[in-house]
Amino acid sequence: MNHELDYDRDYDNEDELSKKSLKQILQMSLERENEMMKTYLITAERIHDNEDLQNRLRNFAEGNAKRSRQLMDELKDNV
């Protein structure tokens, strides 16, 4: 492990994220997850000749939906 990059090795909190910064990061991540989910679903609906790809895209969208719910919980509970 490269300890040069281990910013909190001395338990110094100067590089710690503020609540506001953390909230912004989580909100931006939530927006990205939602956009990807929509893109996968729209793409899956437009594919008519490859059912396997449709299913994989829908599975990707389900994964995004789960991460979105987790991010919403983090925003609600911790920020």
KOLGU-4560 file (N, C-alpha, C; in nm, 3 decimals, padded with zeros to 5 digits):
<recs>
<n_xx: 00.085 n_yy: -00.118 n_zz: 00.000 ca_xx: 00.000 ca_yy: 00.000 ca_zz: 00.000 c_xx: 00.089 c_yy: 00.123 c_zz: 00.000 mol: A seq: 1 type: MET>
<n_xx: 00.052 n_yy: 00.221 n_zz: -00.079 ca_xx: 00.128 ca_yy: 00.345 ca_zz: -00.087 c_xx: 00.074 c_yy: 00.441 c_zz: 00.019 mol: A seq: 2 type: ASN>
<n_xx: 00.147 n_yy: 00.455 n_zz: 00.127 ca_xx: 00.102 ca_yy: 00.539 ca_zz: 00.238 c_xx: 00.113 c_yy: 00.688 c_zz: 00.209 mol: A seq: 3 type: HIS>
<n_xx: 00.178 n_yy: 00.722 n_zz: 00.099 ca_xx: 00.183 ca_yy: 00.862 ca_zz: 00.057 c_xx: 00.042 c_yy: 00.911 c_zz: 00.022 mol: A seq: 4 type: GLU>
<n_xx: -00.043 n_yy: 00.818 n_zz: -00.022 ca_xx: -00.179 ca_yy: 00.853 ca_zz: -00.063 c_xx: -00.282 c_yy: 00.828 c_zz: 00.046 mol: A seq: 5 type: LEU>
<n_xx: -00.240 n_yy: 00.780 n_zz: 00.160 ca_xx: -00.329 ca_yy: 00.751 ca_zz: 00.272 c_xx: -00.345 c_yy: 00.877 c_zz: 00.355 mol: A seq: 6 type: ASP>
<n_xx: -00.440 n_yy: 00.962 n_zz: 00.316 ca_xx: -00.452 ca_yy: 01.095 ca_zz: 00.372 c_xx: -00.487 c_yy: 01.097 c_zz: 00.520 mol: A seq: 7 type: TYR>
<n_xx: -00.558 n_yy: 00.998 n_zz: 00.568 ca_xx: -00.600 ca_yy: 01.001 ca_zz: 00.708 c_xx: -00.517 c_yy: 00.908 c_zz: 00.796 mol: A seq: 8 type: ASP>
<n_xx: -00.400 n_yy: 00.872 n_zz: 00.751 ca_xx: -00.318 ca_yy: 00.778 ca_zz: 00.829 c_xx: -00.280 c_yy: 00.835 c_zz: 00.965 mol: A seq: 9 type: ARG>
<n_xx: -00.276 n_yy: 00.968 n_zz: 00.977 ca_xx: -00.244 ca_yy: 01.032 ca_zz: 01.105 c_xx: -00.370 c_yy: 01.074 c_zz: 01.180 mol: A seq: 10 type: ASP>
<n_xx: -00.486 n_yy: 01.027 n_zz: 01.132 ca_xx: -00.616 ca_yy: 01.060 ca_zz: 01.191 c_xx: -00.643 c_yy: 01.211 c_zz: 01.189 mol: A seq: 11 type: TYR>
<n_xx: -00.591 n_yy: 01.275 n_zz: 01.084 ca_xx: -00.612 ca_yy: 01.417 ca_zz: 01.065 c_xx: -00.736 c_yy: 01.434 c_zz: 00.978 mol: A seq: 12 type: ASP>
<n_xx: -00.830 n_yy: 01.512 n_zz: 01.024 ca_xx: -00.958 ca_yy: 01.526 ca_zz: 00.953 c_xx: -00.962 c_yy: 01.641 c_zz: 00.855 mol: A seq: 13 type: ASN>
<n_xx: -00.848 n_yy: 01.698 n_zz: 00.822 ca_xx: -00.850 ca_yy: 01.815 ca_zz: 00.736 c_xx: -00.901 c_yy: 01.784 c_zz: 00.595 mol: A seq: 14 type: GLU>
<n_xx: -00.892 n_yy: 01.659 n_zz: 00.553 ca_xx: -00.940 ca_yy: 01.623 ca_zz: 00.419 c_xx: -01.079 c_yy: 01.561 c_zz: 00.422 mol: A seq: 15 type: ASP>
<n_xx: -01.144 n_yy: 01.562 n_zz: 00.537 ca_xx: -01.276 ca_yy: 01.502 ca_zz: 00.550 c_xx: -01.380 c_yy: 01.582 c_zz: 00.471 mol: A seq: 16 type: GLU>
<n_xx: -01.475 n_yy: 01.512 n_zz: 00.409 ca_xx: -01.582 ca_yy: 01.577 ca_zz: 00.335 c_xx: -01.679 c_yy: 01.645 c_zz: 00.431 mol: A seq: 17 type: LEU>
<n_xx: -01.724 n_yy: 01.762 n_zz: 00.392 ca_xx: -01.829 ca_yy: 01.827 ca_zz: 00.470 c_xx: -01.962 c_yy: 01.760 c_zz: 00.439 mol: A seq: 18 type: SER>
<n_xx: -02.060 n_yy: 01.782 n_zz: 00.524 ca_xx: -02.194 ca_yy: 01.725 ca_zz: 00.500 c_xx: -02.250 c_yy: 01.775 c_zz: 00.367 mol: A seq: 19 type: LYS>
<n_xx: -02.225 n_yy: 01.902 n_zz: 00.338 ca_xx: -02.275 ca_yy: 01.961 ca_zz: 00.215 c_xx: -02.210 c_yy: 01.895 c_zz: 00.093 mol: A seq: 20 type: LYS>
<n_xx: -02.079 n_yy: 01.876 n_zz: 00.098 ca_xx: -02.009 ca_yy: 01.811 ca_zz: -00.014 c_xx: -02.056 c_yy: 01.668 c_zz: -00.032 mol: A seq: 21 type: SER>
<n_xx: -02.071 n_yy: 01.596 n_zz: 00.078 ca_xx: -02.118 ca_yy: 01.458 ca_zz: 00.071 c_xx: -02.258 c_yy: 01.452 c_zz: 00.011 mol: A seq: 22 type: LEU>
<n_xx: -02.344 n_yy: 01.543 n_zz: 00.052 ca_xx: -02.481 ca_yy: 01.546 ca_zz: -00.001 c_xx: -02.479 c_yy: 01.572 c_zz: -00.151 mol: A seq: 23 type: LYS>
<n_xx: -02.394 n_yy: 01.663 n_zz: -00.196 ca_xx: -02.384 ca_yy: 01.693 ca_zz: -00.339 c_xx: -02.335 c_yy: 01.573 c_zz: -00.418 mol: A seq: 24 type: GLN>
<n_xx: -02.237 n_yy: 01.503 n_zz: -00.365 ca_xx: -02.184 ca_yy: 01.384 ca_zz: -00.432 c_xx: -02.291 c_yy: 01.276 c_zz: -00.442 mol: A seq: 25 type: ILE>
<n_xx: -02.362 n_yy: 01.253 n_zz: -00.333 ca_xx: -02.467 ca_yy: 01.150 ca_zz: -00.333 c_xx: -02.581 c_yy: 01.188 c_zz: -00.427 mol: A seq: 26 type: LEU>
<n_xx: -02.619 n_yy: 01.316 n_zz: -00.429 ca_xx: -02.726 ca_yy: 01.360 ca_zz: -00.519 c_xx: -02.685 c_yy: 01.347 c_zz: -00.665 mol: A seq: 27 type: GLN>
<n_xx: -02.560 n_yy: 01.382 n_zz: -00.695 ca_xx: -02.510 ca_yy: 01.369 ca_zz: -00.831 c_xx: -02.507 c_yy: 01.222 c_zz: -00.873 mol: A seq: 28 type: MET>
<n_xx: -02.467 n_yy: 01.135 n_zz: -00.781 ca_xx: -02.466 ca_yy: 00.991 ca_zz: -00.810 c_xx: -02.606 c_yy: 00.939 c_zz: -00.833 mol: A seq: 29 type: SER>
<n_xx: -02.701 n_yy: 00.986 n_zz: -00.754 ca_xx: -02.841 ca_yy: 00.946 ca_zz: -00.770 c_xx: -02.893 c_yy: 00.987 c_zz: -00.908 mol: A seq: 30 type: LEU>
<n_xx: -02.862 n_yy: 01.109 n_zz: -00.949 ca_xx: -02.905 ca_yy: 01.156 ca_zz: -01.081 c_xx: -02.846 c_yy: 01.070 c_zz: -01.192 mol: A seq: 31 type: GLU>
<n_xx: -02.719 n_yy: 01.034 n_zz: -01.179 ca_xx: -02.654 ca_yy: 00.949 ca_zz: -01.280 c_xx: -02.718 c_yy: 00.812 c_zz: -01.285 mol: A seq: 32 type: ARG>
<n_xx: -02.744 n_yy: 00.752 n_zz: -01.169 ca_xx: -02.808 ca_yy: 00.620 ca_zz: -01.166 c_xx: -02.944 c_yy: 00.625 c_zz: -01.233 mol: A seq: 33 type: GLU>
<n_xx: -03.021 n_yy: 00.730 n_zz: -01.205 ca_xx: -03.154 ca_yy: 00.742 ca_zz: -01.265 c_xx: -03.146 c_yy: 00.760 c_zz: -01.416 mol: A seq: 34 type: ASN>
<n_xx: -03.050 n_yy: 00.839 n_zz: -01.463 ca_xx: -03.033 ca_yy: 00.859 ca_zz: -01.607 c_xx: -02.993 c_yy: 00.730 c_zz: -01.676 mol: A seq: 35 type: GLU>
<n_xx: -02.901 n_yy: 00.656 n_zz: -01.616 ca_xx: -02.859 ca_yy: 00.530 ca_zz: -01.676 c_xx: -02.975 c_yy: 00.431 c_zz: -01.680 mol: A seq: 36 type: MET>
<n_xx: -03.053 n_yy: 00.428 n_zz: -01.573 ca_xx: -03.168 ca_yy: 00.339 ca_zz: -01.567 c_xx: -03.265 c_yy: 00.371 c_zz: -01.682 mol: A seq: 37 type: MET>
<n_xx: -03.296 n_yy: 00.498 n_zz: -01.700 ca_xx: -03.386 ca_yy: 00.538 ca_zz: -01.808 c_xx: -03.330 c_yy: 00.500 c_zz: -01.944 mol: A seq: 38 type: LYS>
<n_xx: -03.201 n_yy: 00.524 n_zz: -01.963 ca_xx: -03.137 ca_yy: 00.492 ca_zz: -02.091 c_xx: -03.145 c_yy: 00.343 c_zz: -02.120 mol: A seq: 39 type: THR>
<n_xx: -03.117 n_yy: 00.261 n_zz: -02.020 ca_xx: -03.124 ca_yy: 00.115 ca_zz: -02.041 c_xx: -03.266 c_yy: 00.071 c_zz: -02.074 mol: A seq: 40 type: TYR>
<n_xx: -03.364 n_yy: 00.125 n_zz: -02.004 ca_xx: -03.502 ca_yy: 00.085 ca_zz: -02.029 c_xx: -03.550 c_yy: 00.130 c_zz: -02.167 mol: A seq: 41 type: LEU>
<n_xx: -03.519 n_yy: 00.252 n_zz: -02.204 ca_xx: -03.558 ca_yy: 00.302 ca_zz: -02.337 c_xx: -03.492 c_yy: 00.220 c_zz: -02.446 mol: A seq: 42 type: ILE>
<n_xx: -03.364 n_yy: 00.190 n_zz: -02.428 ca_xx: -03.292 ca_yy: 00.111 ca_zz: -02.527 c_xx: -03.351 c_yy: -00.029 c_zz: -02.537 mol: A seq: 43 type: THR>
<n_xx: -03.382 n_yy: -00.090 n_zz: -02.424 ca_xx: -03.441 ca_yy: -00.224 ca_zz: -02.425 c_xx: -03.573 c_yy: -00.225 c_zz: -02.500 mol: A seq: 44 type: ALA>
<n_xx: -03.652 n_yy: -00.120 n_zz: -02.482 ca_xx: -03.781 ca_yy: -00.113 ca_zz: -02.551 c_xx: -03.767 c_yy: -00.098 c_zz: -02.701 mol: A seq: 45 type: GLU>
<n_xx: -03.656 n_yy: -00.044 n_zz: -02.746 ca_xx: -03.635 ca_yy: -00.020 ca_zz: -02.889 c_xx: -03.572 c_yy: -00.138 c_zz: -02.960 mol: A seq: 46 type: ARG>
<n_xx: -03.530 n_yy: -00.238 n_zz: -02.886 ca_xx: -03.469 ca_yy: -00.357 ca_zz: -02.946 c_xx: -03.578 c_yy: -00.460 c_zz: -02.968 mol: A seq: 47 type: ILE>
<n_xx: -03.591 n_yy: -00.506 n_zz: -03.090 ca_xx: -03.698 ca_yy: -00.600 ca_zz: -03.122 c_xx: -03.647 c_yy: -00.736 c_zz: -03.168 mol: A seq: 48 type: HIS>
<n_xx: -03.519 n_yy: -00.745 n_zz: -03.197 ca_xx: -03.469 ca_yy: -00.869 ca_zz: -03.255 c_xx: -03.366 c_yy: -00.942 c_zz: -03.168 mol: A seq: 49 type: ASP>
<n_xx: -03.353 n_yy: -00.900 n_zz: -03.042 ca_xx: -03.254 ca_yy: -00.964 ca_zz: -02.955 c_xx: -03.306 c_yy: -00.965 c_zz: -02.811 mol: A seq: 50 type: ASN>
<n_xx: -03.380 n_yy: -01.069 n_zz: -02.780 ca_xx: -03.443 ca_yy: -01.078 ca_zz: -02.648 c_xx: -03.340 c_yy: -01.088 c_zz: -02.535 mol: A seq: 51 type: GLU>
<n_xx: -03.227 n_yy: -01.155 n_zz: -02.561 ca_xx: -03.123 ca_yy: -01.167 ca_zz: -02.458 c_xx: -03.069 c_yy: -01.030 c_zz: -02.421 mol: A seq: 52 type: ASP>
<n_xx: -03.042 n_yy: -00.948 n_zz: -02.520 ca_xx: -02.992 ca_yy: -00.813 ca_zz: -02.493 c_xx: -03.097 c_yy: -00.730 c_zz: -02.421 mol: A seq: 53 type: LEU>
<n_xx: -03.222 n_yy: -00.744 n_zz: -02.460 ca_xx: -03.330 ca_yy: -00.675 ca_zz: -02.390 c_xx: -03.330 c_yy: -00.710 c_zz: -02.242 mol: A seq: 54 type: GLN>
<n_xx: -03.320 n_yy: -00.838 n_zz: -02.212 ca_xx: -03.319 ca_yy: -00.883 ca_zz: -02.072 c_xx: -03.198 c_yy: -00.831 c_zz: -01.996 mol: A seq: 55 type: ASN>
<n_xx: -03.082 n_yy: -00.832 n_zz: -02.059 ca_xx: -02.963 ca_yy: -00.781 ca_zz: -01.992 c_xx: -02.977 c_yy: -00.632 c_zz: -01.961 mol: A seq: 56 type: ARG>
<n_xx: -03.030 n_yy: -00.557 n_zz: -02.057 ca_xx: -03.049 ca_yy: -00.413 ca_zz: -02.034 c_xx: -03.150 c_yy: -00.388 c_zz: -01.923 mol: A seq: 57 type: LEU>
<n_xx: -03.255 n_yy: -00.467 n_zz: -01.919 ca_xx: -03.353 ca_yy: -00.453 ca_zz: -01.811 c_xx: -03.290 c_yy: -00.488 c_zz: -01.676 mol: A seq: 58 type: ARG>
<n_xx: -03.203 n_yy: -00.589 n_zz: -01.675 ca_xx: -03.131 ca_yy: -00.623 ca_zz: -01.552 c_xx: -03.038 c_yy: -00.510 c_zz: -01.509 mol: A seq: 59 type: ASN>
<n_xx: -02.972 n_yy: -00.447 n_zz: -01.606 ca_xx: -02.889 ca_yy: -00.331 ca_zz: -01.573 c_xx: -02.974 c_yy: -00.223 c_zz: -01.508 mol: A seq: 60 type: PHE>
<n_xx: -03.092 n_yy: -00.199 n_zz: -01.565 ca_xx: -03.181 ca_yy: -00.096 ca_zz: -01.512 c_xx: -03.227 c_yy: -00.132 c_zz: -01.371 mol: A seq: 61 type: ALA>
<n_xx: -03.252 n_yy: -00.259 n_zz: -01.345 ca_xx: -03.290 ca_yy: -00.300 ca_zz: -01.210 c_xx: -03.177 c_yy: -00.273 c_zz: -01.111 mol: A seq: 62 type: GLU>
<n_xx: -03.054 n_yy: -00.298 n_zz: -01.154 ca_xx: -02.940 ca_yy: -00.268 ca_zz: -01.069 c_xx: -02.931 c_yy: -00.120 c_zz: -01.038 mol: A seq: 63 type: GLY>
<n_xx: -02.956 n_yy: -00.037 n_zz: -01.141 ca_xx: -02.956 ca_yy: 00.108 ca_zz: -01.118 c_xx: -03.067 c_yy: 00.149 c_zz: -01.022 mol: A seq: 64 type: ASN>
<n_xx: -03.183 n_yy: 00.085 n_zz: -01.034 ca_xx: -03.295 ca_yy: 00.117 ca_zz: -00.945 c_xx: -03.259 c_yy: 00.083 c_zz: -00.800 mol: A seq: 65 type: ALA>
<n_xx: -03.194 n_yy: -00.030 n_zz: -00.780 ca_xx: -03.153 ca_yy: -00.069 ca_zz: -00.644 c_xx: -03.052 c_yy: 00.030 c_zz: -00.587 mol: A seq: 66 type: LYS>
<n_xx: -02.954 n_yy: 00.068 n_zz: -00.669 ca_xx: -02.855 ca_yy: 00.166 ca_zz: -00.622 c_xx: -02.920 c_yy: 00.301 c_zz: -00.595 mol: A seq: 67 type: ARG>
<n_xx: -03.018 n_yy: 00.338 n_zz: -00.677 ca_xx: -03.089 ca_yy: 00.464 ca_zz: -00.655 c_xx: -03.159 c_yy: 00.463 c_zz: -00.520 mol: A seq: 68 type: SER>
<n_xx: -03.226 n_yy: 00.352 n_zz: -00.489 ca_xx: -03.294 ca_yy: 00.342 ca_zz: -00.359 c_xx: -03.193 c_yy: 00.350 c_zz: -00.245 mol: A seq: 69 type: ARG>
<n_xx: -03.079 n_yy: 00.285 n_zz: -00.262 ca_xx: -02.976 ca_yy: 00.289 ca_zz: -00.157 c_xx: -02.923 c_yy: 00.432 c_zz: -00.139 mol: A seq: 70 type: GLN>
<n_xx: -02.902 n_yy: 00.501 n_zz: -00.249 ca_xx: -02.855 ca_yy: 00.639 ca_zz: -00.240 c_xx: -02.960 c_yy: 00.729 c_zz: -00.174 mol: A seq: 71 type: LEU>
<n_xx: -03.086 n_yy: 00.708 n_zz: -00.207 ca_xx: -03.192 ca_yy: 00.787 ca_zz: -00.143 c_xx: -03.195 c_yy: 00.761 c_zz: 00.007 mol: A seq: 72 type: MET>
<n_xx: -03.176 n_yy: 00.635 n_zz: 00.046 ca_xx: -03.171 ca_yy: 00.602 ca_zz: 00.189 c_xx: -03.053 c_yy: 00.672 c_zz: 00.256 mol: A seq: 73 type: ASP>
<n_xx: -02.938 n_yy: 00.672 n_zz: 00.192 ca_xx: -02.821 ca_yy: 00.739 ca_zz: 00.249 c_xx: -02.845 c_yy: 00.888 c_zz: 00.263 mol: A seq: 74 type: GLU>
<n_xx: -02.906 n_yy: 00.947 n_zz: 00.162 ca_xx: -02.937 ca_yy: 01.091 ca_zz: 00.170 c_xx: -03.035 c_yy: 01.121 c_zz: 00.282 mol: A seq: 75 type: LEU>
<n_xx: -03.134 n_yy: 01.033 n_zz: 00.298 ca_xx: -03.236 ca_yy: 01.054 ca_zz: 00.401 c_xx: -03.180 c_yy: 01.031 c_zz: 00.541 mol: A seq: 76 type: LYS>
<n_xx: -03.099 n_yy: 00.926 n_zz: 00.556 ca_xx: -03.055 ca_yy: 00.884 ca_zz: 00.689 c_xx: -02.927 c_yy: 00.949 c_zz: 00.738 mol: A seq: 77 type: ASP>
<n_xx: -02.837 n_yy: 00.985 n_zz: 00.648 ca_xx: -02.704 ca_yy: 01.023 ca_zz: 00.692 c_xx: -02.660 c_yy: 01.164 c_zz: 00.654 mol: A seq: 78 type: ASN>
<n_xx: -02.737 n_yy: 01.231 n_zz: 00.575 ca_xx: -02.693 ca_yy: 01.364 ca_zz: 00.532 c_xx: -02.796 c_yy: 01.468 c_zz: 00.570 mol: A seq: 79 type: VAL>
</recs>
